[in-house]
Amino acid sequence: MVTLSDRKRKEFMLPDVDSTFRMFAAHWRTVEPDWKYPVHKHSLFEVNLVLTGTQEMRVNRQIYKQGPGDLLLLNPGDEHESRVIGEEEMTYYCLHFDVDERSFRELLCRNQECYHAEESQLAKAIRPALDKLIALTREESSVRVESRMSVLSALFELFAGISGTLSSSVNGEQAALGMGIKQSASRIASQIERSIEDKVEGYSEAGEQDTIARIAAEMGYSTSSVNRMFTQVYGMSPRQYKSTLMLKKSKLLLMDPELLIEDISARLGYQNMAHFSRQFKRWTGESPSSFRGKFYD
């Protein structure tokens, strides 16, 4: 008997994709010659592109001068401030984003060159995607479903351009540097992911000891060492990564109409539904029932 598997000659498959991202405060703006923005830092990645005029950006005490087409790619925690240079107004485009894709975060955090001139490899690679986002930002129709899908498409194009350029520009010797730290951070991330999956599948009990402390003990490191290695590689703490995964899992479970919110709360390891609701609202600004109501009336 000939089965379907016997008849196959070739098969190719894409890898499974399970990642989330967030875009925040993407804006196009023209400012006066005396404009300046004070020192600040945040937990997101940032792309800052000058379209016209000249901007001076101070990043971690290093000064960069941006002309039209020059861009800055900033990492979480980078301290920065900016001002217009000259007597002409300046137009710029800025967007902030965050992703939980580990390999992409590692590339971004490994990159130590924040300034990229107009003719640089990175600027050329991502400018088409940025131009699409700029055009969509200026459209009044950007709230329509098709426009939102176009924004998503342009964002994925942006991420592909960034990751492709950074991957090709990494020096082999630099990539090997700190390999032990990278492997340890990857192992920590895998164990955090596994702990959440075990919790949802019912393989771990509520009230278990602190996840990060347990992982540190199992690996033979102090909690501070685990925090330092993980943050160095991924630009966020292990607890922040765990919260990101918990939020993603919460949303996926809430999108299943067959599951009661109380059951979801229990599967995620919360003591009661009120605790889960408070945490979810802290993450998103809305209750679990309000989030579910967007999909099911």
NORGI-V638684 format. One record per pair of residues at least 12 apart in sequence whose C-alpha atoms are under 10 Angstrom apart, sorted by the first residue. I is the first residue (numbers start at 1). J is the second residue. D is the distance in whole Angstrom. If there is no record, write none. Layout:
I/J/D + I/J/D
This chain:
17/101/9 + 18/100/9 + 18/101/8 + 18/248/10 + 19/99/7 + 19/100/6 + 19/101/6 + 19/102/9 + 19/245/9 + 19/248/9 + 20/98/9 + 20/99/6 + 20/100/6 + 20/101/7 + 20/244/9 + 20/245/9 + 20/248/7 + 21/97/7 + 21/98/5 + 21/99/4 + 21/100/6 + 21/101/8 + 21/155/10 + 21/156/10 + 21/244/10 + 22/44/9 + 22/96/8 + 22/97/5 + 22/98/5 + 22/99/6 + 22/100/9 + 23/44/9 + 23/45/9 + 23/46/10 + 23/95/7 + 23/96/6 + 23/97/4 + 23/98/7 + 23/99/9 + 23/152/10 + 23/155/9 + 24/44/9 + 24/45/10 + 24/46/9 + 24/94/10 + 24/95/7 + 24/96/5 + 24/97/6 + 24/98/8 + 25/94/8 + 25/95/6 + 25/96/6 + 25/97/9 + 26/46/9 + 26/47/9 + 26/48/10 + 26/93/8 + 26/94/6 + 26/95/4 + 26/96/6 + 26/97/9 + 26/133/9 + 26/134/9 + 26/137/8 + 27/48/10 + 27/92/8 + 27/93/6 + 27/94/6 + 27/95/6 + 27/96/9 + 27/133/9 + 27/134/8 + 27/137/7 + 27/138/9 + 28/49/10 + 28/50/10 + 28/51/9 + 28/91/7 + 28/92/6 + 28/93/4 + 28/94/7 + 28/95/9 + 28/133/10 + 28/134/7 + 28/135/9 + 28/137/7 + 28/138/8 + 29/50/10 + 29/51/10 + 29/90/8 + 29/91/6 + 29/92/6 + 29/93/6 + 29/94/9 + 30/51/9 + 30/52/9 + 30/53/10 + 30/89/7 + 30/90/6 + 30/91/4 + 30/92/7 + 30/93/9 + 31/53/10 + 31/83/10 + 31/84/8 + 31/88/9 + 31/89/6 + 31/90/5 + 31/91/6 + 31/92/9 + 32/83/10 + 32/84/8 + 32/87/9 + 32/88/7 + 32/89/5 + 32/90/7 + 32/91/9 + 33/53/9 + 33/54/9 + 33/55/10 + 33/83/8 + 33/84/6 + 33/85/7 + 33/86/7 + 33/87/5 + 33/88/5 + 33/89/5 + 33/90/7 + 34/83/8 + 34/84/6 + 34/85/8 + 34/86/9 + 34/87/8 + 34/88/9 + 34/89/8 + 34/90/10 + 35/55/10 + 35/82/9 + 35/83/6 + 35/84/6 + 35/85/9 + 35/89/9 + 35/90/9 + 36/55/9 + 36/56/9 + 36/57/10 + 36/81/8 + 36/82/6 + 36/83/4 + 36/84/6 + 36/85/10 + 37/57/9 + 37/80/9 + 37/81/6 + 37/82/5 + 37/83/6 + 37/84/9 + 38/80/8 + 38/81/5 + 38/82/7 + 38/83/9 + 39/58/9 + 39/59/9 + 39/60/10 + 39/79/7 + 39/80/5 + 39/81/4 + 39/82/8 + 40/59/10 + 40/77/9 + 40/78/8 + 40/79/6 + 40/80/6 + 40/81/7 + 40/82/10 + 41/59/10 + 41/60/10 + 41/74/10 + 41/75/9 + 41/76/7 + 41/77/5 + 41/78/6 + 41/79/5 + 41/80/6 + 41/81/9 + 42/74/10 + 42/75/9 + 42/76/6 + 42/77/6 + 42/78/7 + 42/79/8 + 42/80/10 + 42/96/9 + 43/75/8 + 43/76/4 + 43/77/6 + 43/78/9 + 43/96/9 + 43/97/9 + 43/98/8 + 43/235/9 + 43/236/8 + 44/74/8 + 44/75/7 + 44/76/5 + 44/77/8 + 44/78/9 + 44/95/10 + 44/96/6 + 44/97/6 + 44/98/6 + 44/99/9 + 44/235/9 + 44/236/10 + 45/73/7 + 45/74/6 + 45/75/5 + 45/76/5 + 45/77/9 + 45/78/9 + 45/95/8 + 45/96/5 + 45/97/5 + 45/98/6 + 45/99/9 + 45/105/10 + 45/108/8 + 45/109/9 + 45/235/9 + 46/72/8 + 46/73/6 + 46/74/5 + 46/75/7 + 46/76/8 + 46/78/10 + 46/94/7 + 46/95/6 + 46/96/4 + 46/97/6 + 46/98/9 + 46/114/10 + 47/71/7 + 47/72/6 + 47/73/5 + 47/74/7 + 47/75/9 + 47/93/8 + 47/94/6 + 47/95/6 + 47/96/7 + 47/97/8 + 47/114/9 + 47/130/9 + 48/66/10 + 48/70/9 + 48/71/5 + 48/72/5 + 48/73/7 + 48/74/8 + 48/92/7 + 48/93/6 + 48/94/5 + 48/95/7 + 48/96/9 + 48/115/10 + 49/66/8 + 49/67/9 + 49/68/8 + 49/69/6 + 49/70/6 + 49/71/4 + 49/72/7 + 49/73/9 + 49/91/9 + 49/92/6 + 49/93/5 + 49/94/6 + 49/95/9 + 49/116/10 + 49/117/10 + 49/118/9 + 49/123/9 + 49/127/9 + 49/130/9 + 50/66/7 + 50/67/6 + 50/68/5 + 50/69/6 + 50/70/6 + 50/71/6 + 50/72/9 + 50/90/8 + 50/91/6 + 50/92/4 + 50/93/6 + 50/94/9 + 50/118/10 + 51/66/9 + 51/67/8 + 51/68/5 + 51/69/6 + 51/70/8 + 51/71/9 + 51/90/8 + 51/91/5 + 51/92/5 + 51/93/7 + 52/66/10 + 52/67/7 + 52/68/5 + 52/69/8 + 52/88/9 + 52/89/8 + 52/90/5 + 52/91/5 + 52/92/7 + 53/66/9 + 53/67/6 + 53/68/6 + 53/84/8 + 53/85/8 + 53/86/8 + 53/87/9 + 53/88/6 + 53/89/6 + 53/90/4 + 53/91/7 + 53/92/9 + 54/66/6 + 54/67/5 + 54/68/7 + 54/70/10 + 54/83/9 + 54/84/6 + 54/85/5 + 54/86/7 + 54/87/10 + 54/88/8 + 54/89/8 + 54/90/6 + 54/91/9 + 54/92/9 + 55/67/7 + 55/68/9 + 55/70/10 + 55/82/7 + 55/83/6 + 55/84/5 + 55/85/6 + 55/86/9 + 55/89/10 + 55/90/7 + 55/91/9 + 55/92/9 + 56/81/8 + 56/82/6 + 56/83/5 + 56/84/6 + 56/85/6 + 57/72/9 + 57/80/7 + 57/81/6 + 57/82/4 + 57/83/7 + 57/84/9 + 57/115/10 + 58/78/10 + 58/79/8 + 58/80/5 + 58/81/5 + 58/82/6 + 58/83/9 + 59/72/9 + 59/74/8 + 59/78/7 + 59/79/6 + 59/80/4 + 59/81/7 + 59/82/9 + 59/114/8 + 59/115/10 + 60/77/9 + 60/78/6 + 60/79/5 + 60/80/6 + 60/81/9 + 61/78/10 + 61/79/8 + 61/80/8 + 61/81/9 + 62/79/10 + 62/80/9 + 63/80/9 + 63/81/10 + 63/82/9 + 63/115/10 + 64/82/9 + 64/114/9 + 64/115/7 + 64/116/10 + 65/82/10 + 65/83/10 + 65/84/10 + 65/85/9 + 65/115/9 + 65/117/10 + 66/84/10 + 66/85/9 + 66/115/8 + 66/116/9 + 66/117/8 + 66/118/9 + 67/85/10 + 67/90/9 + 67/92/10 + 67/117/8 + 67/118/8 + 68/90/9 + 68/91/9 + 68/92/9 + 68/117/9 + 68/118/7 + 69/92/9 + 69/116/9 + 69/117/7 + 69/118/5 + 69/119/8 + 69/120/10 + 69/123/8 + 69/124/9 + 69/127/8 + 70/115/8 + 70/116/6 + 70/117/4 + 70/118/5 + 70/119/8 + 70/120/9 + 70/123/7 + 71/92/9 + 71/93/9 + 71/94/9 + 71/114/8 + 71/115/6 + 71/116/5 + 71/117/6 + 71/118/7 + 71/120/10 + 71/122/9 + 71/123/7 + 71/127/10 + 72/94/10 + 72/113/9 + 72/114/5 + 72/115/5 + 72/116/6 + 72/117/9 + 72/123/9 + 73/96/10 + 73/108/9 + 73/111/9 + 73/112/9 + 73/113/8 + 73/114/5 + 73/115/7 + 73/116/8 + 73/122/10 + 73/123/10 + 73/162/10 + 74/96/9 + 74/108/9 + 74/109/9 + 74/111/9 + 74/112/9 + 74/113/9 + 74/114/6 + 74/115/9 + 75/96/10 + 75/98/10 + 75/105/10 + 75/108/7 + 75/109/6 + 75/110/10 + 75/111/9 + 75/112/9 + 75/114/8 + 75/235/8 + 76/96/10 + 76/97/10 + 76/98/9 + 76/108/10 + 76/109/8 + 76/234/10 + 76/235/6 + 76/236/8 + 77/235/8 + 77/236/9 + 78/114/10 + 92/134/10 + 93/130/9 + 93/131/10 + 93/133/9 + 93/134/7 + 93/137/10 + 94/130/10 + 94/134/9 + 95/130/10 + 95/133/10 + 97/155/10 + 99/159/10 + 99/244/9 + 100/234/9 + 100/236/10 + 100/241/8 + 100/244/7 + 100/245/8 + 100/248/10 + 101/234/10 + 102/185/10 + 102/186/8 + 102/189/8 + 102/190/10 + 102/233/9 + 102/234/7 + 102/241/10 + 103/163/9 + 103/186/9 + 103/233/10 + 103/234/9 + 104/159/8 + 104/160/9 + 104/162/9 + 104/163/6 + 104/164/10 + 104/166/9 + 104/167/9 + 104/234/9 + 105/163/9 + 105/233/8 + 105/234/5 + 105/235/7 + 105/236/9 + 106/163/10 + 106/182/9 + 106/185/10 + 106/186/10 + 106/230/10 + 106/231/10 + 106/232/9 + 106/233/5 + 106/234/5 + 106/235/8 + 107/162/9 + 107/163/7 + 107/164/10 + 107/165/10 + 107/166/6 + 107/167/7 + 107/170/9 + 107/233/9 + 107/234/9 + 108/162/8 + 108/163/8 + 108/166/8 + 108/167/10 + 108/233/9 + 108/234/8 + 108/235/9 + 109/231/9 + 109/232/8 + 109/233/6 + 109/234/6 + 109/235/6 + 109/236/10 + 110/166/9 + 110/170/9 + 110/174/9 + 110/175/9 + 110/232/8 + 110/233/7 + 110/234/9 + 110/235/9 + 111/166/7 + 111/167/10 + 111/169/9 + 111/170/8 + 121/161/10 + 121/162/10 + 121/165/7 + 121/166/9 + 121/169/9 + 122/161/7 + 122/162/7 + 122/163/9 + 122/164/9 + 122/165/6 + 122/166/8 + 122/169/10 + 123/161/9 + 123/162/9 + 123/165/9 + 124/161/9 + 124/165/10 + 125/157/10 + 125/158/8 + 125/160/9 + 125/161/5 + 125/162/7 + 125/163/10 + 125/164/9 + 125/165/7 + 126/154/10 + 126/155/10 + 126/157/8 + 126/158/6 + 126/159/8 + 126/160/8 + 126/161/5 + 126/162/7 + 126/164/10 + 126/165/9 + 127/158/8 + 127/161/9 + 128/154/9 + 128/157/9 + 128/158/8 + 128/161/9 + 129/151/10 + 129/153/9 + 129/154/5 + 129/155/7 + 129/156/9 + 129/157/6 + 129/158/5 + 129/159/9 + 129/160/10 + 129/161/8 + 130/154/8 + 130/155/8 + 130/157/9 + 130/158/7 + 131/154/9 + 132/150/8 + 132/151/8 + 132/153/9 + 132/154/6 + 132/155/9 + 132/157/10 + 132/158/10 + 133/150/9 + 133/151/6 + 133/152/9 + 133/153/10 + 133/154/6 + 133/155/8 + 133/158/9 + 134/151/10 + 135/151/10 + 136/148/9 + 136/150/8 + 136/151/7 + 136/154/9 + 137/151/9 + 178/229/10 + 178/233/10 + 180/229/10 + 181/226/10 + 181/228/10 + 181/229/6 + 181/230/8 + 181/232/9 + 181/233/8 + 182/229/8 + 182/230/8 + 182/232/9 + 182/233/6 + 182/234/9 + 183/229/10 + 183/230/10 + 183/233/10 + 184/219/9 + 184/226/8 + 184/229/7 + 184/230/8 + 184/233/10 + 185/226/8 + 185/227/9 + 185/228/9 + 185/229/6 + 185/230/5 + 185/231/8 + 185/232/9 + 185/233/7 + 185/234/8 + 185/238/9 + 186/229/10 + 186/230/8 + 186/233/9 + 186/234/9 + 187/215/9 + 187/219/9 + 187/230/10 + 188/212/8 + 188/215/7 + 188/216/8 + 188/219/9 + 188/226/8 + 188/227/10 + 188/229/9 + 188/230/7 + 188/238/8 + 189/215/10 + 189/230/8 + 189/234/10 + 189/238/7 + 189/241/8 + 189/242/9 + 191/211/9 + 191/212/9 + 191/214/10 + 191/215/7 + 192/211/7 + 192/212/8 + 192/215/8 + 192/238/8 + 192/239/9 + 192/241/8 + 192/242/6 + 192/245/9 + 193/241/9 + 193/242/8 + 193/245/7 + 193/246/9 + 195/211/8 + 195/215/10 + 195/242/9 + 196/211/9 + 196/242/8 + 196/245/8 + 196/246/7 + 196/249/9 + 196/267/10 + 196/268/8 + 196/269/9 + 197/245/10 + 197/246/10 + 197/249/9 + 197/267/10 + 197/268/9 + 198/267/10 + 198/268/10 + 199/266/9 + 199/267/6 + 199/268/6 + 199/269/7 + 200/249/9 + 200/250/10 + 200/253/10 + 200/264/8 + 200/265/10 + 200/266/9 + 200/267/5 + 200/268/6 + 200/269/8 + 201/267/7 + 201/268/9 + 202/266/9 + 202/267/7 + 202/268/9 + 202/269/9 + 204/267/10 + 204/269/9 + 205/267/10 + 205/268/10 + 205/269/7 + 206/266/8 + 206/267/9 + 206/268/8 + 206/269/5 + 206/270/7 + 206/271/7 + 207/269/8 + 207/270/9 + 207/271/8 + 208/269/9 + 211/238/10 + 211/239/9 + 211/242/9 + 212/226/8 + 212/227/9 + 212/238/7 + 212/239/7 + 212/242/9 + 213/226/9 + 223/238/10 + 226/238/8 + 227/239/9 + 243/279/10 + 243/283/9 + 244/283/9 + 246/268/8 + 246/280/9 + 246/283/10 + 247/279/9 + 247/280/7 + 247/283/7 + 247/284/9 + 249/264/10 + 249/268/8 + 250/264/8 + 250/265/8 + 250/267/10 + 250/268/8 + 250/276/9 + 250/280/8 + 250/288/9 + 251/264/10 + 251/280/9 + 251/288/8 + 251/291/8 + 251/292/8 + 253/265/10 + 253/267/10 + 253/268/10 + 253/292/10 + 254/288/7 + 254/289/8 + 254/291/8 + 254/292/6 + 254/293/10 + 254/295/9 + 255/291/9 + 255/292/6 + 255/293/9 + 255/294/9 + 255/295/7 + 255/296/8 + 256/292/9 + 256/295/10 + 256/296/10 + 257/292/8 + 257/295/9 + 257/296/8 + 261/273/7 + 261/276/9 + 261/277/9 + 261/288/7 + 261/289/8 + 261/292/9 + 262/274/9 + 262/276/9 + 262/277/10 + 264/276/9 + 264/288/10 + 265/277/8 + 265/288/10 + 273/288/10 + 276/288/8 + 277/289/9
